[in-house]
Amino acid sequence: MNQSATITSKMQLTIPMIIARKVGLGSGDKVTVSENHGRIILTPIKQLLAELAGSLSTPDKWKGKDIDVIIKDAKSSHFQNKKP
């Protein structure tokens, strides 16, 4: 399916609604932008995450923990180590 779109002076692009809906994109969703042989490729982040899921093993210290707890602990540890 081909649709036309215009790039603004700020290099912004509005994705046509019919295409955005077809791939499940909504307002505020994130995409990766890449180039391949002169073509611009937009990939929804959630699709990329789904493709990568399971490609890395989970460290034992994280197994069974909620992702929000893991992130909070990692940030706390990171910034604690940054103090002079």
Residue pairs with C-beta under 8 A, 6 or more apart in sequence:
1 18
1 19
1 22
3 16
3 18
3 19
4 16
5 13
5 14
5 15
5 16
6 13
6 14
7 13
15 25
15 42
20 26
23 44
23 47
24 44
24 46
25 31
25 44
29 44
29 45
29 46
30 44
30 45
31 42
31 43
31 44
31 45
32 42
32 43
32 45
32 48
33 40
33 41
33 42
34 40
34 41
34 43
35 41
62 70
